[in-house]
């Protein structure tokens, strides 16, 4: 929330509820609030305000020739538009200035102060002012600067003596041929002390720079007037430009026997299909419509031939249903040595009409044609209209079957959450029929 000095309609329902607790009126009374400018005889404005410790003093000037004003006061709101306190006093002078003072717990900046008058049964807004913090910005302490090539990581902390809302950043000073990019992370802003890390990329190689951390209090007005504090500076020197090492490419081959075997695999890096089998004992591999890659996972079926993939990173999941053999970089591996990260099977089948569906899961999801181990007698297929991406899937079926492998539970603890299901298809989860409505938002 940023303070807007032109904001006139200040007695919102939230503040109205607070007024009701003081006996000044109810929230319903405030729905018809008006600007003081619309009152036919009364004129008022805030002419001065200041804080003395935790005491807030607001001076309101009222011109009231017909003695219409009953009360004057102010509302204080914090940074989150929450009412902090309300002060109100009877006003009996036909014209003049009145000071409204109250001890208000101003222990966090910034605040906004909204003044009002009550004339008869109506509340009228007068003016609004921003309360700037009176304390000094807490000084940051520079902890460390680490360098990797042309990237500098600056770590610093801020430990204010009292609760404050403040921002912090780090900067580097020195010659550069480009525009460095700054990314700053911080701990919980109300944690004391609060830890910051700024990563600066795009610096010139073999160049000396100076690093400094700065804090600035949040401020309603011109940021140039906000109080700031700087840490001591430190110098550092960048190194050579570090070229990223090319990712090591690995090869996974799944070879089938006389009958169809289904498989699923997951890696930590990239994953692509290939016809090259490397050192595995197969002349070549095929790329079939039933072989499917989605993100870091793949699945398919083999019978007598082989499917092959190239990938980067680590192989984290291998699941095989049937008599297939698996080769990693030319060496046979045992699927049982790898955790099956996609243990759940979801099938959407049959129906007299077209069924459109969409669902999500907390982890990976891949298409599959397998049903072994689920107790189902189905024949899942792949269709162009079925899509899988980043833990979400959608598709349609009309009398056929779509099947998926997926892992993990969502926020509900269920493996799958349907976000759409229009039709009369039957849904099976791990071989058991389920009602999609029981697995929806």
N, C-alpha and C positions, 0 to 999 in steps of 0.2 A: 504494500500500500504506500503510495506516495501522496504527500499532503498537497491538496489543491485549495489554494486560498479563495478561489471563486465558488467553492462548494457552499451552498446555502442551506439545502435541505438536510439538516444534521440530526434531527430527532427521529432517527429510524426506529423501527419496532423494538430492536434490541435495547436501545437506549430508553425507549418508552417503558419497557418492562422494569428497567432500573428506576425510572421516575416513579412508577407505581409503588415501588417499595418504600419510597420516601413520602408517599401520600400526596405527591404532586399531580397525580392523574393516572390514567390507565393507558395501555398501549392503544386501545381503541380511540382515545381522545387525540392521539397524535397522528392518526391517519389523515386528519384534515388540517395538518399544520400548514402555516403560510409563512411567507417571507415577511419580515418586518416592513419591507418597502410597500407592502400592500395594505398595511393598516392605515386607516384614513387620517389619524391624528398623531399616532406615536412614531417617534424616530429614535433609533438607538444604534450604538456602535461600541466596539471594544477600543478604548483609547490607550490602554496600557496593560501590561502583564509582566510579571517577573516571578522567579522562584527564590525562596529563601530557605535553603536546606530542602526539606520535604514539604514546605508550605508554599502553596501556589496562590498568588495574589492577582486578581483580575479586576480591572477598573472598567466599568460599563457606564457610558454616558447616555442618559435617557432624556428625551424631550417629550413630556406627557401633559399637555395643557388641560386635558379633560380627566386627569386622574384615572386613566383606564388600566394602567399597569398594576397588577397585584404583586407579582414576584419577578425577581431577576436571578440569574444563575449561570452556571456553566457545566458542561459535561467534558470529562477527560477520557480520551480513548487511547489505547496503546497501539503498537505497530500492527496488531492483527485485528483492528477495528473492534476490540473488546472494551466495554465500558470499565474504566478503572474507578471512577468516583464521580459524584454529582454534588454540587454545592448550590443552594438556593436560599434567598432571603426575601423577606417582605420589602416592598418598595413603596414608600408613602410620599415621596417628594414629587411635586408636579413637574419639576425640571431640575436637572443637575446630574452630578456624577456620584456613583456609589461603588465602593470597593468590596468585592466578594472574595473572601480569603478562606482557605481551608487547608488542613494538612493532608496532602495526597501522597500516597506511596510511589513517588516517581523514582524508581530504582532501575529503570531501563529506558533508553532513549531510542528513537524519538517518540513523541506523543503529539496528539492534536487536541486542541481545546476549542469547544464550540459553545458560544454564548447564546442565551435565549431570554425572552421575557414571556410572562403569562398575563394576558389581558382578558379578563372575564373567564370564559371556559376554554379559550383557545391559546395554544402555544405558538409563539412566533420566533423564528430563528433570526439571529442578529448578525453574527460575524463568526469567523473561524480563524484561528491562528495556530501556527506550528510551534511546538516547544522543542527547542534544540537542546542537545545535551550540554550540560555545563562542566562536565568532567573532561579531563584530558584523555586523548587517545592512548591506550596502553601500548607501551613500547614493545616491539617484537624482538626476540632474541634469535640471531642466526645460529643454527646448530651445525650445519655441514653443507658443503658443496662437493658433489661427486661428478666426475666427468667421464663420459664414454664417447670417444671420438669427438664429434661436434655437437653433442647433447650434454647439457648440464642439468643436474637435479639439485635443487636448492631446498633444504629442509629448515624450518624455523617454527617457533612456537610463540604464543601470546598468552600471558597469564594476568588478566585484569584484576584489579583489587576489588572491584564491585561488578555486578552483572551489567553488561553493556551489549548493545548490538553494534558490531563493528565488522568491517571488511579488512582483508589483508591480502597482500600480493608481494611478489618478489620481481625484481627487474635486474637486467644486466646492462652494463654500459661499456661500450667499446666499439671499434670499427667492425662493420659487417657489410657484406656486399648484397645481402638480401633482407628479408623481413622475418626475423625469428618468430616462432610460434610458441605461445605460452599456454600451459595447461596447469591449473591449480586445483588441488584437492585439499579438503580440510576435514578434521574430525567434527563431531557434534559441536555446533557453535556455542552451546551452553556448557560444554565441558571445560573444566579449568584445571590445567591450562589446555588450550586448543592447539593441536598440532597441524601444521600446514606443509604441503610439498608442492613445489612448482617445478615443472619440467619444461626446459627451454630447448627447442630444437631449431635447426637451421642456422647455427652459428658458423662462423668461418673457421677453417682448420688452423691449428698452430697459431692462435691469436690469444692475447691476454685480455681478460674481461674483469670487471668489478661487479660483484653481486651485492644487492641491498634488499632488505625486506621492509615493507611499509604497512602501517595500519591506518585506517581512517574510520572515524565514527560515522554511523548513519546519520543523515542530516536532512531536514525538511527543505531547507532553502538552497541557495547556491552552493554547489559542492566546493567551490573555491574557498568558502568560508569555513568548511568543516575542519575540525582539528585532526591533525595527522601526527604520526611519530615514525621515526626510522630507526632501523638497527644499525649497528656498526657494519661497515663494509668489509668485504674480503675479496682478494684477487685470486683468479684461477686462470689456467691456460688450457685451451682445447687441444685435442690431438689430431691425428690424421682422420680423414673420412673413412669410416668403416663400411666396407661393402658387405651386405648380408651374404652369408654363405648359402650356396644353392642347397635346397632341400634334397636330402637323399631319397632317391626314388626306389621303392621296393615293389615286389611283384607277388601277387597271390593268385594261385591257380586251384580251381576246384574241378576234379575229374570224376565223372560218373561211371556207374556200373551198367549192368544190363537193364535195370529198372530205374525209373525216374527217382532222383534224390533231390531234395530241396535244401537250400542253405540260406544263411543270412550272416553278414559280416559287418563290423563297425570298426572304423579307424579314427585316429585323432586329427589327421590332416586331410589333404585332398584325396579324391577317389575317382578313378575313371576306368571304363571298360577298355579292353585291348584284345587283339587277336594274337599277340605275342606271348608265348608261354615260358620264355627264358630257359632255365635249366630243368624245368619240370618235365617228366617223361611223356609229353604230348607234343605232336608236331605243330599244332596250332589250336586256337580257341575260337569259338563262334560268338557272335553278338546277336542275340535273339530278342524278340519282343517281350519274352517272359523274364528277361534279365532287367532289373530295375535298380537305378542308383538315385538316392535322395540324400543330399548333403554328405554326411560322413558314413552313411550306411548303404548297403546293397543287398539284394536278395535275388534268387533265381532258382532254376531247376536244370539239372543235367542228366542225360541218359546216354552213356556210351562215349560222349565227347567231353569237352572241357570248357569252362568259363574262366576268363583271366581278367585281372585288374591290376593297375599300377596305382600306388598310393604313397603318401608321405606321412611321417609321424609313426605312431605305434598301432599295431593291431590289438584291439581291446576286446573284441567279441567275435566268436565263431559259433554258430549253431548249425547242425546238420541233422536232417531227418532223412534217413536212407543210407545206402551204401556208397556214399561219395568219399573220396580221399582229398585231402587239402595239402597244398605245398606252399611254403613261404620261402621265397628266394631260392627255389630249387630243392629245399629240404622238406620232407613230409612232416607234418605236425599233427598232434592229436587235438581235436576240437575241445575235448574235455579239459585241456590245460588253460582254456580261456573262459572267462565268465560270460554266460549268456545274458547280455544286457537287454534283450528284447524278448522277455519271457511270455508276454501276453499275446493272444491271438484274437482278432476281432473279425467277424464275418457278417456281411449284410446280404441277405439272399432272398430270392423269390418275390412274391407279391404279384397281384393281378394287374397293378398299374405301376407306372414309373415312380420310383422313390428317389427323391433328392435329399442328400444328407451332407453334413459337415460336422467335424469333431476336432478336438484338440487333446493333446496329452502333455504331461510335464516334461517329457524327454523326446527321444527319437521315435519316429514312426516311418515304416516302409511298407510298400505294397508287397504282397506275397501271393503265390499260387498254392501254398502248402496248407494241408489240413491235418497231416499226420500228428497224432498225439492229442487231437482235440475231440476225437470221437465222432466227428462229423463226416457225412458222405456227400461232399460238395465238389464242385469243379470251378474254383475261382479263376477269373480271367483278368487281363489288363485292358483298360480302355483309355483312349486319349482324353476323355473328359474327366478322368480321375486324376487329381493332383495332390501332391504331397510337398510340404515345405515348412521347415522350422517348427516341427511339432504339431502341425495342423494338416488336415486332409479334408478333401471334399470330393464328391462324385455323385453318380446316379446309377441305378440299376433297375431293370425291368424284366423280372423273371430269372435273371442270372445271379451271379455271386461276385461280390468284391470282398477281398480279404486283406488284412493288414497285420503286421507285427509291430508291437509297441512296448514301451517300458514305462516304469514309474507311475506314480499317482499324481493327480493335480491337487488343488487346494482342498477339494472335498475328500481326498484320500483314495478316490476311485481311479483306475488306470485310464479311463476315457471320460470326456465330457462332451456331450453332443450340443452343438450350437444351432443345429438345424436338422430336422427330420420330418419330411413331408412325404407320406406314402404309407403303404401297408406291408413293407418288407419285414422279414423276421431277422432279428439281430442276435448273434451268439458271441459271448465273451468267454474265451477259454473253454469252448464246447458247451456252455450252459446258456439257454435262452434268457435274454434280459429284455426289459422294457426300456426303450430309449428315454422315456420321460423320467425314469428313475435315475438317469445319468445325464441330466441337463442342468443348465444354470438355474 
